[in-house]
Amino acid sequence: MTSAEEVKRDELAGFLKVLPPVEFSCVYGSTLHPNNRDKSSMVDYIVGVSDPLQWHSENLKRNRDHYASWMVHVGGAKLITEIADEIGVGVHFNPFVTWNDKMLKYGVVRMHDLLQDVLRWDRFYLSGRLQKPVHILLDNLDIENANSSNLRAAVSAALLLLPHEFCEEDLYAKICSLSYMGDLRMLFAEDRNKARKIVQGQFSLFQSMYKPFLEEYETKNMIRFSSCGSHKANIFQCN
């Protein structure tokens, strides 16, 4: 990690000091775009906690203004946790939080649920998020290591959906699109080219994430590479 990356990481991790203790945290989205210079863009966090009810109770004391006012007045931490568990995907998001001249959004998830989604695709929400580049700030339970099975499974699923020959960008775009399959928003409001645009903006990050798994599959004679005269390769599935 370069000194510039360390400075950025420390800056992003500084927000965690505002919150009650967490077990895991990462940032994702346009913040990770290598060419992103938009200081006004929202910074997206995921934080994992052992007990969301207890955590939200403490966070309401510290950061009441982070929550929608109706949630605070109607049901407090109990309502916040129940909505995330019963109606949502196990994650409660606090958007439009201002900190250190930045606009933030952070999602709070139970660590058990995060681990189950990564290992088993229970809800295929955070597992889908972690199939895309993230910057891990805190990882007390080694989620990064557990996530390797999630990445390997994503490669396998994408290969089943791709033709015999395709380019490297196609592979990452297919992986990126897995979590959008069945999402009705992609039929209406969302950009149907969203997955490819994400890959194009973070191509080198996708490469570094998936290189070990592609090399493993090549060693097992499941795929082979053919250079196309650039840093992007063509890939062939072996029969």
N, C-alpha and C positions, 0 to 999 in steps of 0.2 A: 504494500500500500504506500503510495507516494505521500509526501508531506501535505500536499493540497487535499488529497482524499482524506487524510487523517483529520485535517482541520474541518472539512465538511462533515465528517462523521461525528466529531465532537460537538459541532454546532447543532446538528440534528438531534443528537442524544441529549442535549441540554434540556429539551422539552420534558424528558422523562422525570427530571427533578421536580417538576411542577405537580406531577401525579403521585398517587400512592405507589408503593413498590409493585413492580411487575416482574414476571418470569421471562417474558419474551417480548421483543419489539423489533419491527422492521418498517422501513419506508418503501414505497413503491410509486409507480406512475411517472409523470413527466419530470419529476425531480431527478430521476435517474438518466434522463435523456442526455447523452454526451454533449449535445449542442444547445441544451436548454439554457437560455439566458433570461428568461422571463421571471423576474423576482416576485411578480405579483401572483404567479400560479400557486394553486393550493398544494400543500405538502400533505401526503397521505400516509398515515401510520396504521399499523395493526399492533395491538398490545395484548399479550396473553396473561391471564391472571388465574390463580388457583381457585378462588371463590368470588364470582362476579357480584353476588349479593353483598358480601362484606366489602368488596372493593368499591362498588358504586356508593355504598353508604359513606365510606370515608371520602371518596372523591366529591360527593355532594357537599361535604363540609368544607373542602378545600376549593372546589371549582364549581360552585352551584351554577354559575353563569354559562358553563359549557353545555348545559342541558336545556331542552325545550321546556319552557315555563310550565306548560300544562302537565308534563310528566312529573315535574318536581312537586306541584301542588296536589295532583290527583292521587299518586301512588308512591312516589319516591323510588327508592332503590328496588323495592319488591316489584313494582310495576315495570320498571326498566328491564329487569332481569327476565320477568315472565314474558314480556313482548318479544325479547330477543330469542328466547327458548321456544316459545309456542307459535309465534306468528312469523318471526324472521328466520334467519339461517344460523342462529346461535351467536350472532354478532350484533352488538349495539354500537351505532355510529353517532358520534358527536361532531357535526360539521360546523364550518364557519367559526372556528375558534381562533381568536387573535392572540399571538404570542411573539414577542421579539420582532415586531413589525412584519410578521408573516401570517398568512391565513392557513390554518391547519384543519384537517379532518382526521379523527382517530376512531378506530373500531376496537371494541373490547370483546374478547372471546375467552371462554373457559379453556384452560390448557388441555384438559382431557378431550374436549370437543375438537380442538385444533389438531391434536395428535391423531385422533381417530379419522378425521377428514383427510389428513396427509397420508395415513397408512391404508385406509379402506375406502376413500372417496365417499364417505357417509352422506355428505350434503353437496360435495363437489363445488364448494364455494371458495374456501380458503386454500384448498388443494389446487384449485384452478389458478388462484392468485399466485401461489408459490411455484407454479410452473412457468411463470414469467419472471423477469429479473426483479429482485428485491435487494435492498441493502439492509442487512441484519445489524442491529445496534446492540441487542442484548439477547443472549440465548442460554439461559441457565439449565435448560433440560435438553440441549443438543438437538433442537428441532432441525437444524441444518443437516445433520447427519441422517436423521429419519426421513427427511425430504428426498433423499437420493432414490428411495423406492418409488416415490411419487413421480420423479423426473423420468426414471426408467420406464414406468408404466405409461407415461405420456408419450414417450418415443414409440413404444410398441403400438399404442392405440392409433397414433398418427400414421404409422407405416401401413396399418391395415386399411386406412382410408385413402391412401395415396396410390397412384399408378406405379407401374414398374420403374419408370424413370421420372425424376423430378429434380429441381434445383434445391439447394440448401435453404434458400429463403422460403420455398414452398413448405418444407418440413416444419420450420419454426412457425410459419403462419398457421399451419394445420394444428400444431400443438396449442398455439395461442387461441385458436377458435374453439377448442374442445369445450371450454367452460361457457361458451356462448351458445352452444347447441341446445335447442329447446327454449332459448330465451326469447320471449315474444317481442321484446324491445328491438331485437335485431331485424324484425319484420317491419317495424314502423319508424320509431324515432331515431334509433341508433344508426350510425354509419356502417353499412355492410362491409366496407373495406377496413373497418377498425383494426382487425387482427393484423392485416398486412402492414398497415401504417405503424402499428406498435413495433413490429419486427424491424421495419426499415429504420425507425428512429433509434433502435437499441440493438442493432444487428450484432455488434461485437460482444455485447453482454449475453445474448442468446448463444453465440458460438462458445464462449467460455463456460457457460452453464452445461451445455449438452455435449461438448467434445469428449469427455470420458466415456459416455454411453455409446456414442457413435463409434468410437474406437473399439469398444467392447464388441459391438455388433459386427464390425468389420472383421475383427479377429475370429469371430464365430462363423464367418462367411455368410452372414445374413444380408449384408449390404457391401457395396464397393463404391469407391469414389473415382470420379474423373474430373480433372482440373478443367475449368472453362476459361482459363487465362486471367482470372482475377482472384480475389481472396474468397470468393464464393465458389463452392464446388457443386458439380452435378453428382447425384446419387442414384445408384441402380440397386433394386432389390434382387437378390439372388434367388433362383428357383429352388 
